[in-house]
Amino acid sequence: MPTIRSEFNIEQFEEVLRKLAHEIALDAVKNLNQGDVRIQIYGPRFSIVETGKVQIRFYANHISYYEQPTRNRAYGWGFDVEDKLYLTSSHSTKISFYAPESREKEFSEKITVFIDKIMAEASIKPVPRFKLADVKVTS
């Protein structure tokens, strides 16, 4: 399964995707235009928001986002993001996704553009944990 590293941390993903899930849920209930709607809430937070178009699931250790296939797009696409503190880079999260082997680059770019867009709309900037240039190597 292909992966992408991200400097956005899991809390930033959770904040933005919860807001998006809230907007999707409100729109689906108000307009009744997204087919079947499933909303699960545990305590004060969404657990699942699922419509005929989009599915967002919040788990204890990761979050998944998936868009259903449409008439114009034969493949659905989505990703799973989890906390992952890499030792060799300042990335904070690992984004996993499924793509047919011949389309991995296309799906990777689509996911990266989508994440950059939703983070920019929320005015959230990536938070690098460290800079490799600042790391001192001792022997």
C-alpha positions as CSV (number, residue, x, y, z in Angstrom):
1,M,0.0,0.0,0.0
2,P,1.5,3.3,-1.0
3,T,2.1,6.0,1.6
4,I,2.8,9.7,1.8
5,R,4.5,11.5,4.7
6,S,3.1,14.7,6.0
7,E,4.3,17.5,8.3
8,F,0.7,18.2,9.3
9,N,0.2,16.5,12.7
10,I,-2.8,14.2,13.6
11,E,-4.5,17.0,15.6
12,Q,-4.5,19.3,12.6
13,F,-6.0,16.5,10.4
14,E,-8.6,15.8,13.1
15,E,-9.6,19.5,13.4
16,V,-10.0,20.0,9.7
17,L,-11.7,16.7,8.9
18,R,-14.1,17.0,11.9
19,K,-15.1,20.5,10.5
20,L,-15.5,19.0,7.0
21,A,-17.6,16.1,8.5
22,H,-19.8,18.6,10.3
23,E,-20.4,20.6,7.1
24,I,-21.1,17.4,5.1
25,A,-23.5,16.1,7.7
26,L,-25.4,19.5,8.0
27,D,-25.7,19.8,4.2
28,A,-26.9,16.2,3.8
29,V,-29.6,16.6,6.5
30,K,-30.7,20.0,5.3
31,N,-30.8,19.3,1.6
32,L,-31.4,15.5,1.5
33,N,-29.4,15.4,-1.7
34,Q,-26.6,13.0,-1.0
35,G,-28.4,9.7,-1.0
36,D,-28.3,7.6,2.2
37,V,-26.9,9.4,5.2
38,R,-25.3,7.8,8.2
39,I,-24.1,9.8,11.2
40,Q,-22.7,8.2,14.3
41,I,-21.7,10.3,17.3
42,Y,-20.1,9.0,20.5
43,G,-20.0,11.6,23.2
44,P,-19.4,15.0,21.8
45,R,-17.7,13.9,18.6
46,F,-18.5,12.4,15.3
47,S,-17.4,8.8,14.8
48,I,-18.8,8.3,11.3
49,V,-20.2,10.6,8.7
50,E,-21.2,8.7,5.6
51,T,-23.3,9.9,2.6
52,G,-23.7,8.5,-0.9
53,K,-20.7,10.7,-1.9
54,V,-18.3,10.8,1.0
55,Q,-17.3,8.7,4.1
56,I,-15.2,10.1,7.0
57,R,-14.4,7.8,9.9
58,F,-12.7,8.8,13.1
59,Y,-10.9,6.0,15.1
60,A,-8.8,6.1,18.2
61,N,-5.5,6.1,16.3
62,H,-6.3,7.2,12.8
63,I,-8.8,8.9,10.5
64,S,-10.1,7.8,7.1
65,Y,-11.6,9.8,4.3
66,Y,-13.1,8.3,1.2
67,E,-15.0,9.6,-1.8
68,Q,-17.3,7.2,-3.6
69,P,-17.0,6.6,-7.4
70,T,-19.2,8.7,-9.6
71,R,-20.6,8.5,-13.1
72,N,-17.7,10.6,-14.3
73,R,-15.0,8.9,-12.2
74,A,-14.8,5.1,-12.2
75,Y,-12.6,4.9,-9.1
76,G,-13.4,6.1,-5.6
77,W,-10.4,7.5,-3.8
78,G,-9.4,8.2,-0.3
79,F,-6.8,7.9,2.4
80,D,-6.1,6.9,6.0
81,V,-4.0,9.2,8.2
82,E,-2.3,8.1,11.4
83,D,0.3,9.5,13.8
84,K,3.8,8.5,12.8
85,L,6.9,10.1,14.2
86,Y,9.6,9.4,11.7
87,L,13.2,9.2,12.8
88,T,14.7,10.2,9.5
89,S,12.5,13.2,8.8
90,S,10.4,15.8,10.6
91,H,7.1,14.4,9.2
92,S,4.4,13.7,11.8
93,T,1.8,11.6,10.0
94,K,1.6,8.7,7.6
95,I,-1.0,8.8,4.9
96,S,-1.9,5.4,3.4
97,F,-4.0,4.9,0.3
98,Y,-5.1,2.3,-2.2
99,A,-4.5,2.8,-5.9
100,P,-4.2,0.6,-8.9
101,E,-0.4,0.2,-9.5
102,S,-0.5,2.1,-12.7
103,R,-2.3,5.1,-11.0
104,E,-0.3,5.4,-7.7
105,K,1.3,8.7,-8.8
106,E,-2.1,10.2,-9.9
107,F,-3.8,9.2,-6.6
108,S,-0.9,10.5,-4.5
109,E,-1.0,13.8,-6.3
110,K,-4.8,14.0,-5.9
111,I,-4.6,13.3,-2.2
112,T,-1.8,15.8,-1.7
113,V,-3.7,18.5,-3.5
114,F,-6.8,17.8,-1.5
115,I,-5.0,17.9,1.8
116,D,-3.2,21.1,0.9
117,K,-6.5,22.7,-0.1
118,I,-8.4,21.8,3.1
119,M,-5.5,22.8,5.3
120,A,-5.1,26.2,3.4
121,E,-8.9,26.9,3.7
122,A,-8.6,26.4,7.4
123,S,-5.4,28.5,7.6
124,I,-3.4,25.7,9.0
125,K,0.3,25.4,8.3
126,P,2.4,22.3,8.7
127,V,4.4,22.0,11.9
128,P,7.8,20.4,11.3
129,R,9.0,18.6,14.4
130,F,12.6,19.5,13.6
131,K,15.0,20.5,10.8
132,L,17.6,17.9,9.8
133,A,20.1,20.7,9.5
134,D,19.7,21.4,13.3
135,V,20.2,17.8,14.3
136,K,23.7,17.2,15.7
137,V,25.2,13.8,15.1
138,T,27.3,12.4,17.9
139,S,29.5,9.4,17.7
